[in-house]
Amino acid sequence: MELQRAGVVCLIGTGNGGNMKRIAGLLIAAAALGSLGLTTDAAFAARTKSVYAQKKAECKQEAKAKHFGIHFAKKNRWIKNCIAGQRT
């Protein structure tokens, strides 16, 4: 009882049952906030992947027009640089 008057909340042993409701509410709120964070991260990741895939497809088309022939390493390096914005 001394702890409650001093402003410190004692979560164990008060006997009125209100603390269990408080703990359950906090756990539910934490789970809800956590799931909201995951959905926004997933949407951002999907959007980022689609932008990357689009950029990669454009660079592959440009590389195809350059006729690298059998020089696969040179073609892949050019595609990588194209995606990074360093076209030559």
C-alpha positions in Angstrom: 0.0 0.0 0.0 2.9 2.4 0.7 4.1 1.9 -2.9 0.7 2.9 -4.4 0.6 6.1 -2.4 4.1 7.0 -3.5 3.1 6.8 -7.2 4.6 3.4 -7.9 2.1 0.8 -9.2 2.3 -2.6 -7.6 1.2 -5.2 -10.1 1.3 -8.3 -7.8 -0.7 -9.0 -4.7 -3.3 -6.2 -4.6 -6.2 -8.7 -4.7 -8.8 -6.6 -6.5 -8.3 -8.2 -10.0 -7.9 -4.9 -11.8 -4.3 -5.5 -12.5 -4.9 -8.5 -14.6 -7.2 -6.5 -16.8 -4.6 -3.8 -17.1 -1.9 -6.3 -18.0 -4.2 -8.0 -20.6 -5.1 -4.6 -22.1 -1.4 -3.7 -22.4 -0.6 -7.0 -24.1 -3.5 -6.6 -26.5 -2.4 -3.0 -27.3 1.2 -4.1 -27.8 0.2 -6.9 -30.2 -2.1 -4.6 -32.2 0.7 -2.0 -32.6 3.2 -4.7 -33.5 1.0 -6.0 -36.2 0.4 -2.5 -37.7 4.2 -2.1 -37.9 4.6 -5.3 -39.7 2.0 -4.5 -42.4 3.5 -1.2 -43.2 6.9 -2.7 -43.4 5.6 -5.5 -45.7 3.9 -2.9 -48.0 7.0 -0.8 -48.1 9.2 -3.9 -49.0 6.8 -5.0 -51.7 6.8 -1.5 -53.3 10.6 -1.4 -53.1 10.9 -4.8 -54.7 8.6 -3.8 -57.5 10.5 -0.6 -58.2 13.8 -2.6 -58.2 12.3 -5.3 -60.5 11.0 -2.6 -62.9 14.4 -0.9 -63.0 16.2 -4.2 -63.5 13.9 -5.1 -66.5 14.6 -1.8 -68.1 18.3 -2.2 -67.7 18.2 -5.7 -69.1 16.4 -4.4 -72.2 19.1 -1.8 -72.7 21.8 -4.4 -72.2 20.2 -6.6 -74.8 20.3 -3.7 -77.3 24.0 -3.3 -76.7 24.8 -6.8 -78.0 27.2 -8.0 -75.3 27.3 -11.5 -77.0 29.2 -14.1 -74.9 30.5 -11.6 -72.4 28.1 -12.4 -69.6 30.2 -11.0 -66.8 30.5 -7.7 -68.7 26.7 -7.6 -69.3 25.9 -8.4 -65.7 28.3 -5.7 -64.5 26.7 -3.2 -66.9 23.2 -4.1 -65.6 24.3 -3.7 -62.0 25.8 -0.3 -62.7 22.7 0.7 -64.7 20.4 -0.2 -61.7 22.7 1.9 -59.5 22.4 4.8 -61.9 25.9 4.7 -63.3 25.2 4.1 -67.0 28.1 4.4 -69.4 
